[in-house]
Amino acid sequence: MGTRRRWARTRCAAALALLAGLLGGCSAPGGGSARDGGSDGVVRLRFQSLAWQKESVDANKALVAEWNAAHPGIQVQYVQGSWSSVHDQLLTSFEGGEAPDVIHDASDDLADFAYGGFLADLRPLLSDRLKADIPARSWETTTFGADGGVYGVPFLQEPRVLMANTALLRDSGVRVPTPEAPWSWAEFRTAAERLTADGRYGVAWPLKDPVSATLNLGLSAGGRLFHREADGKAVVRWEEGDSVVPATIRAQIHTDHSAARTTLGMGGSDTLPGFFGGRYAMVPLGFSYRQQIVQQAPPGFDWQVLPPPAGADGLAGPHGPLQGVSPQTLSIAGDSPYKKEAAAFIDFLLRPPNMVRLALGDWMLPTGTEALADPALRTPEHGWATGAALAQGLRPAPAQSVRGYPEWKDKVATPALQEFYSGAIDLGELEKRLVRDGNRVLDRYQR
């Protein structure tokens, strides 16, 4: 049992001694801690889920209910979390020794928790079936440290795609890209120009969070930005491929006028009314936005999913463009007294049929090879087949395991990219800030 948990238990016990009669504050039905189970011998686990769409919440709750019905000795409590506050909430609960047993998060949020000792190394806990079903490239997103510890199970992933107005695409006469033959970034720029007309932009870039889009799409042009030195230290280094994506976006906004400047501060959902109204012919969005399009598009609106562009160095053979992803993950708290039971529950959640249910509920792609082959995720309807075809080109996001990345993103990259896309600084100044200021941040975390 960890020091943090012992300290939390001691504090709770003292409070109970002083406040006899108010035992509910640290107790669960049946006696004992809500975290550790009761005197009835039942193991009680808490599963904090970040599902938020109704279909996804329903799928998660249904699977919890099925587990509980089949495992009376190991009962799981569903706890609703929020993507907007999960990092700070988890940090507080880790420090207080009261983190959920099973933790839903994203791989790019795990590094500091893993290095801080708050998460369990899952290598001895996972079944051989689960280890083999998820490809090595996905396991890389949750592997940290010199000893290669695995601190999360990557289970859902979301490629970036182009949502396109089918009628406008057809009328423009541009070549329609496929995962096997995507547009180059130059061809994409030309297509956006041809789709631009009076009152209509060829593309809308929602860049409220410019860092993730720029870095992850950068792989499609051979850019990485983050590199590992021989001693294992992470450094920011600007290479030729790193300029392709930001330079293209800026040219579309300020030179070609084929991209709407007004969308730079928008989130993806903010662009949908303009997409439905014909103001934007294409919008680069995460794959899960298809659900909102299906639910919100006016009757008769015809749209399709296109693969993102790629450069010569950004093609994954016949598998379409490379791009970075940060999969959703399931982890186990390092202080959980029931790691084996938590791992068994995760294994149940991620059986292939269940992984398909979770993917359909979130409108994302499963990482599991068997689940990804399910016909329900291969249908042309709503672009499922296009997304599934892109799965082989998904790679760990460039900054996946870099300590200090959150600070680099918030204090260096976000303001620099925002100024670059708005036209306030040029490419040379962008490079200088990302590299010079970025390495100063990373150095503090790697001393």
ZIMO-V164555 format. One record per residue. N is the residue number from 1. SS is DSSP state (a for helix, b for strand, c for the rest). PHI is phi in degrees with one decimal (NA if undefined). Layout:
# ZIMO-V164555
n->N ss->SS phi->PHI
n->N ss->SS phi->PHI
This chain:
# ZIMO-V164555
n->1 ss->c phi->NA
n->2 ss->c phi->-73.7
n->3 ss->a phi->-60.0
n->4 ss->a phi->-61.1
n->5 ss->a phi->-70.5
n->6 ss->a phi->-61.6
n->7 ss->a phi->-64.2
n->8 ss->a phi->-65.6
n->9 ss->a phi->-65.8
n->10 ss->a phi->-61.3
n->11 ss->a phi->-62.9
n->12 ss->a phi->-65.2
n->13 ss->a phi->-61.8
n->14 ss->a phi->-63.2
n->15 ss->a phi->-64.3
n->16 ss->a phi->-65.9
n->17 ss->a phi->-62.4
n->18 ss->a phi->-79.1
n->19 ss->c phi->-118.4
n->20 ss->c phi->-56.7
n->21 ss->c phi->102.6
n->22 ss->c phi->-107.3
n->23 ss->a phi->-66.6
n->24 ss->a phi->-61.2
n->25 ss->a phi->-64.3
n->26 ss->a phi->-127.0
n->27 ss->c phi->-122.3
n->28 ss->c phi->-123.1
n->29 ss->c phi->-53.1
n->30 ss->c phi->95.0
n->31 ss->c phi->90.2
n->32 ss->c phi->90.5
n->33 ss->c phi->-72.7
n->34 ss->c phi->-61.5
n->35 ss->c phi->-77.6
n->36 ss->c phi->-104.3
n->37 ss->c phi->94.0
n->38 ss->c phi->-120.6
n->39 ss->c phi->-71.5
n->40 ss->c phi->-79.4
n->41 ss->c phi->83.4
n->42 ss->c phi->-82.8
n->43 ss->b phi->-79.7
n->44 ss->b phi->-118.2
n->45 ss->b phi->-109.8
n->46 ss->b phi->-107.0
n->47 ss->b phi->-115.2
n->48 ss->b phi->-91.9
n->49 ss->b phi->-105.5
n->50 ss->c phi->-104.3
n->51 ss->c phi->-56.1
n->52 ss->c phi->-134.2
n->53 ss->c phi->-74.4
n->54 ss->a phi->-55.5
n->55 ss->a phi->-60.8
n->56 ss->a phi->-72.1
n->57 ss->a phi->-60.3
n->58 ss->a phi->-61.1
n->59 ss->a phi->-64.7
n->60 ss->a phi->-65.1
n->61 ss->a phi->-65.1
n->62 ss->a phi->-64.9
n->63 ss->a phi->-68.1
n->64 ss->a phi->-61.9
n->65 ss->a phi->-62.4
n->66 ss->a phi->-66.1
n->67 ss->a phi->-61.3
n->68 ss->a phi->-61.2
n->69 ss->a phi->-66.1
n->70 ss->a phi->-90.9
n->71 ss->c phi->-134.2
n->72 ss->c phi->-62.0
n->73 ss->c phi->-87.6
n->74 ss->b phi->-134.5
n->75 ss->b phi->-103.2
n->76 ss->b phi->-110.0
n->77 ss->b phi->-98.6
n->78 ss->b phi->-79.5
n->79 ss->b phi->-120.4
n->80 ss->b phi->-86.1
n->81 ss->c phi->-108.8
n->82 ss->c phi->-139.1
n->83 ss->c phi->-60.7
n->84 ss->c phi->-69.8
n->85 ss->c phi->-130.1
n->86 ss->a phi->-64.1
n->87 ss->a phi->-62.0
n->88 ss->a phi->-66.7
n->89 ss->a phi->-63.8
n->90 ss->a phi->-66.1
n->91 ss->a phi->-58.4
n->92 ss->a phi->-63.5
n->93 ss->a phi->-70.9
n->94 ss->a phi->-63.9
n->95 ss->a phi->-62.8
n->96 ss->c phi->-87.9
n->97 ss->c phi->73.4
n->98 ss->c phi->-127.6
n->99 ss->c phi->-71.3
n->100 ss->c phi->-60.4
n->101 ss->c phi->-69.1
n->102 ss->b phi->-111.7
n->103 ss->b phi->-119.8
n->104 ss->b phi->-92.4
n->105 ss->b phi->-155.3
n->106 ss->b phi->-123.0
n->107 ss->a phi->-61.5
n->108 ss->a phi->-77.7
n->109 ss->a phi->-105.2
n->110 ss->c phi->-91.3
n->111 ss->a phi->-54.9
n->112 ss->a phi->-64.7
n->113 ss->a phi->-66.8
n->114 ss->a phi->-66.2
n->115 ss->a phi->-65.3
n->116 ss->c phi->-81.1
n->117 ss->c phi->81.9
n->118 ss->c phi->-86.5
n->119 ss->b phi->-114.1
n->120 ss->c phi->-79.9
n->121 ss->c phi->-73.6
n->122 ss->c phi->-86.9
n->123 ss->c phi->-53.5
n->124 ss->c phi->-80.8
n->125 ss->c phi->-103.2
n->126 ss->c phi->-84.1
n->127 ss->c phi->-73.2
n->128 ss->a phi->-61.8
n->129 ss->a phi->-59.6
n->130 ss->a phi->-67.9
n->131 ss->a phi->-59.4
n->132 ss->a phi->-77.9
n->133 ss->a phi->-74.1
n->134 ss->b phi->-94.4
n->135 ss->c phi->-63.2
n->136 ss->a phi->-58.3
n->137 ss->a phi->-62.9
n->138 ss->a phi->-76.4
n->139 ss->a phi->-61.8
n->140 ss->a phi->-58.7
n->141 ss->a phi->-70.5
n->142 ss->a phi->-120.6
n->143 ss->b phi->-103.6
n->144 ss->b phi->-136.5
n->145 ss->c phi->89.0
n->146 ss->c phi->-64.4
n->147 ss->c phi->-91.3
n->148 ss->c phi->70.9
n->149 ss->b phi->-65.4
n->150 ss->b phi->-109.4
n->151 ss->c phi->-118.2
n->152 ss->c phi->-169.4
n->153 ss->b phi->-102.8
n->154 ss->b phi->-74.5
n->155 ss->b phi->-130.5
n->156 ss->b phi->-131.1
n->157 ss->b phi->-140.6
n->158 ss->c phi->-135.4
n->159 ss->c phi->-70.7
n->160 ss->b phi->-87.8
n->161 ss->b phi->-134.7
n->162 ss->b phi->-103.3
n->163 ss->b phi->-85.8
n->164 ss->b phi->-126.7
n->165 ss->b phi->-75.5
n->166 ss->a phi->-61.7
n->167 ss->a phi->-64.2
n->168 ss->a phi->-67.0
n->169 ss->a phi->-62.5
n->170 ss->a phi->-65.8
n->171 ss->a phi->-67.4
n->172 ss->a phi->-73.3
n->173 ss->c phi->79.6
n->174 ss->c phi->-73.0
n->175 ss->c phi->-66.3
n->176 ss->c phi->-86.2
n->177 ss->c phi->-75.4
n->178 ss->c phi->-128.6
n->179 ss->c phi->-58.2
n->180 ss->c phi->-78.1
n->181 ss->c phi->-138.1
n->182 ss->c phi->-71.9
n->183 ss->c phi->-65.2
n->184 ss->c phi->-75.0
n->185 ss->a phi->-65.0
n->186 ss->a phi->-67.3
n->187 ss->a phi->-66.8
n->188 ss->a phi->-61.6
n->189 ss->a phi->-62.6
n->190 ss->a phi->-65.6
n->191 ss->a phi->-61.0
n->192 ss->a phi->-62.6
n->193 ss->a phi->-64.6
n->194 ss->a phi->-69.3
n->195 ss->c phi->-86.6
n->196 ss->c phi->-88.8
n->197 ss->b phi->-146.3
n->198 ss->c phi->-55.8
n->199 ss->c phi->79.8
n->200 ss->b phi->-136.3
n->201 ss->b phi->-101.1
n->202 ss->b phi->-67.4
n->203 ss->b phi->-150.3
n->204 ss->b phi->-122.0
n->205 ss->c phi->-100.2
n->206 ss->c phi->-80.8
n->207 ss->c phi->-119.0
n->208 ss->c phi->-58.9
n->209 ss->c phi->-115.1
n->210 ss->a phi->-75.0
n->211 ss->a phi->-70.4
n->212 ss->a phi->-59.4
n->213 ss->a phi->-62.7
n->214 ss->a phi->-66.3
n->215 ss->a phi->-69.2
n->216 ss->a phi->-70.8
n->217 ss->a phi->-73.7
n->218 ss->a phi->-58.4
n->219 ss->a phi->-59.3
n->220 ss->a phi->-68.2
n->221 ss->a phi->-112.8
n->222 ss->c phi->87.5
n->223 ss->c phi->-88.1
n->224 ss->c phi->-134.4
n->225 ss->c phi->68.3
n->226 ss->b phi->-97.7
n->227 ss->b phi->-137.8
n->228 ss->b phi->-108.3
n->229 ss->c phi->-79.8
n->230 ss->c phi->-60.4
n->231 ss->c phi->-86.5
n->232 ss->c phi->91.3
n->233 ss->c phi->-72.8
n->234 ss->b phi->-85.9
n->235 ss->b phi->-135.3
n->236 ss->b phi->-94.9
n->237 ss->c phi->-138.2
n->238 ss->c phi->-90.4
n->239 ss->c phi->-124.6
n->240 ss->c phi->-54.7
n->241 ss->c phi->-67.1
n->242 ss->a phi->-69.9
n->243 ss->a phi->-88.0
n->244 ss->a phi->-61.5
n->245 ss->a phi->-66.7
n->246 ss->a phi->-61.3
n->247 ss->a phi->-66.5
n->248 ss->a phi->-65.3
n->249 ss->a phi->-60.7
n->250 ss->a phi->-64.3
n->251 ss->a phi->-64.7
n->252 ss->a phi->-63.5
n->253 ss->a phi->-78.4
n->254 ss->a phi->-105.0
n->255 ss->c phi->-104.2
n->256 ss->c phi->-81.5
n->257 ss->c phi->55.4
n->258 ss->c phi->-97.4
n->259 ss->b phi->-120.1
n->260 ss->c phi->-79.0
n->261 ss->a phi->-66.8
n->262 ss->a phi->-67.0
n->263 ss->a phi->-91.1
n->264 ss->c phi->-59.3
n->265 ss->c phi->-95.5
n->266 ss->c phi->-92.6
n->267 ss->c phi->-86.8
n->268 ss->a phi->-57.6
n->269 ss->a phi->-62.8
n->270 ss->a phi->-65.2
n->271 ss->a phi->-87.1
n->272 ss->a phi->-64.4
n->273 ss->a phi->-57.0
n->274 ss->a phi->-68.3
n->275 ss->a phi->-65.1
n->276 ss->a phi->-64.6
n->277 ss->c phi->-85.1
n->278 ss->c phi->82.9
n->279 ss->c phi->-76.1
n->280 ss->b phi->-123.6
n->281 ss->b phi->-79.0
n->282 ss->b phi->-139.6
n->283 ss->b phi->-137.6
n->284 ss->b phi->-73.8
n->285 ss->b phi->-143.6
n->286 ss->b phi->-67.6
n->287 ss->c phi->-58.3
n->288 ss->c phi->-71.3
n->289 ss->a phi->-64.2
n->290 ss->a phi->-57.6
n->291 ss->a phi->-61.8
n->292 ss->a phi->-63.6
n->293 ss->a phi->-64.0
n->294 ss->a phi->-60.8
n->295 ss->a phi->-76.9
n->296 ss->a phi->-108.9
n->297 ss->c phi->-63.9
n->298 ss->c phi->-67.8
n->299 ss->c phi->-55.8
n->300 ss->c phi->86.6
n->301 ss->c phi->-71.5
n->302 ss->c phi->-106.0
n->303 ss->b phi->-140.3
n->304 ss->b phi->-150.5
n->305 ss->b phi->-102.9
n->306 ss->b phi->-114.4
n->307 ss->b phi->-70.3
n->308 ss->c phi->-71.8
n->309 ss->c phi->-68.0
n->310 ss->c phi->-150.7
n->311 ss->c phi->-100.1
n->312 ss->a phi->-58.6
n->313 ss->a phi->-92.8
n->314 ss->a phi->-113.8
n->315 ss->b phi->-101.5
n->316 ss->c phi->-96.3
n->317 ss->a phi->57.8
n->318 ss->a phi->-81.9
n->319 ss->a phi->-100.2
n->320 ss->c phi->85.6
n->321 ss->b phi->-68.8
n->322 ss->c phi->-74.4
n->323 ss->b phi->-159.2
n->324 ss->b phi->-85.9
n->325 ss->b phi->-138.0
n->326 ss->c phi->-121.9
n->327 ss->c phi->-62.3
n->328 ss->b phi->-71.0
n->329 ss->b phi->-135.0
n->330 ss->b phi->-123.1
n->331 ss->b phi->-123.4
n->332 ss->b phi->-121.7
n->333 ss->b phi->-61.5
n->334 ss->c phi->-60.9
n->335 ss->c phi->-94.4
n->336 ss->c phi->-63.0
n->337 ss->c phi->-79.4
n->338 ss->c phi->-127.7
n->339 ss->a phi->-66.2
n->340 ss->a phi->-64.7
n->341 ss->a phi->-66.9
n->342 ss->a phi->-64.5
n->343 ss->a phi->-65.5
n->344 ss->a phi->-65.2
n->345 ss->a phi->-65.0
n->346 ss->a phi->-61.1
n->347 ss->a phi->-60.7
n->348 ss->a phi->-65.2
n->349 ss->a phi->-57.1
n->350 ss->c phi->-105.9
n->351 ss->c phi->-61.8
n->352 ss->a phi->-49.1
n->353 ss->a phi->-62.4
n->354 ss->a phi->-72.6
n->355 ss->a phi->-63.3
n->356 ss->a phi->-63.3
n->357 ss->a phi->-61.3
n->358 ss->a phi->-65.7
n->359 ss->a phi->-64.9
n->360 ss->a phi->-64.7
n->361 ss->a phi->-65.2
n->362 ss->a phi->-99.5
n->363 ss->c phi->57.7
n->364 ss->c phi->-120.2
n->365 ss->b phi->-103.4
n->366 ss->b phi->-76.9
n->367 ss->c phi->-81.3
n->368 ss->b phi->-63.9
n->369 ss->a phi->-62.9
n->370 ss->a phi->-67.6
n->371 ss->a phi->-64.8
n->372 ss->a phi->-63.1
n->373 ss->c phi->-81.2
n->374 ss->c phi->-62.3
n->375 ss->a phi->-56.9
n->376 ss->a phi->-63.1
n->377 ss->a phi->-101.6
n->378 ss->c phi->-119.7
n->379 ss->c phi->-75.3
n->380 ss->c phi->-65.0
n->381 ss->a phi->-58.7
n->382 ss->a phi->60.8
n->383 ss->a phi->77.3
n->384 ss->a phi->-57.1
n->385 ss->a phi->-63.7
n->386 ss->a phi->-63.2
n->387 ss->a phi->-62.1
n->388 ss->a phi->-61.7
n->389 ss->a phi->-68.2
n->390 ss->a phi->-83.9
n->391 ss->a phi->-59.6
n->392 ss->a phi->-67.8
n->393 ss->a phi->-93.8
n->394 ss->b phi->-79.6
n->395 ss->b phi->-131.0
n->396 ss->b phi->-56.2
n->397 ss->c phi->-54.5
n->398 ss->c phi->-53.9
n->399 ss->c phi->-98.6
n->400 ss->c phi->-48.9
n->401 ss->c phi->-109.8
n->402 ss->c phi->-84.8
n->403 ss->c phi->-70.7
n->404 ss->c phi->91.1
n->405 ss->a phi->-58.0
n->406 ss->a phi->-55.9
n->407 ss->a phi->-68.9
n->408 ss->a phi->-58.7
n->409 ss->a phi->-64.3
n->410 ss->a phi->-74.0
n->411 ss->a phi->-95.1
n->412 ss->a phi->-114.1
n->413 ss->a phi->-71.3
n->414 ss->a phi->-60.1
n->415 ss->a phi->-64.2
n->416 ss->a phi->-65.7
n->417 ss->a phi->-68.2
n->418 ss->a phi->-60.9
n->419 ss->a phi->-67.8
n->420 ss->a phi->-65.4
n->421 ss->a phi->-68.0
n->422 ss->a phi->-78.8
n->423 ss->c phi->98.2
n->424 ss->c phi->-76.2
n->425 ss->c phi->-130.9
n->426 ss->c phi->-98.2
n->427 ss->a phi->-64.1
n->428 ss->a phi->-63.0
n->429 ss->a phi->-69.3
n->430 ss->a phi->-60.8
n->431 ss->a phi->-58.9
n->432 ss->a phi->-61.3
n->433 ss->a phi->-67.9
n->434 ss->a phi->-62.2
n->435 ss->a phi->-82.9
n->436 ss->a phi->-63.2
n->437 ss->a phi->-68.9
n->438 ss->a phi->-64.9
n->439 ss->a phi->-68.6
n->440 ss->a phi->-62.5
n->441 ss->a phi->-65.5
n->442 ss->a phi->-62.9
n->443 ss->a phi->-60.0
n->444 ss->a phi->-64.4
n->445 ss->a phi->-88.1
n->446 ss->c phi->-121.6
n->447 ss->c phi->-70.6
